[in-house]
Amino acid sequence: MSWAEDAEIEEWCTLMWALWRERNAQLFNDKKAPEDEIALRSHLWLEEYQRHQVSFENPATNVDRDQEKRWTRPNRGCTSVATDAATKRGNRSRSGYQGR
């Protein structure tokens, strides 16, 4: 896959995520954003994502990570647990977790 194809896939995925997020905001919070705002937000999220990617071919082009607070891998023998949850009107909820 070429770099251009990768960039198009990233852009498409980010836009789909923004639209999904907007759908949830409308459905669950009765909030509606203008289409141009959704597109701009999607573009800004993609730029942020791309700024934080690590370039293995040319590490000199990486963002200066000394000034950023970052997640670090747990020490060997420790377990990392990620959680997520969602609620819906009518007292319905779902939750999940992942341990590594």
Sequence and secondary structure as in RCSB ss.txt:
>XXXX:A:sequence
MSWAEDAEIEEWCTLMWALWRERNAQLFNDKKAPEDEIALRSHLWLEEYQRHQVSFENPATNVDRDQEKRWTRPN
RGCTSVATDAATKRGNRSRSGYQGR
>XXXX:A:secstr
  HHHHHHHHHHHHHHHHHHHHHHHHHHH     HHHHHHHHHHHHHHHHHT   SS GGGS  GGGS       
TT   EEEEEEEETTTEEEEEEEE 
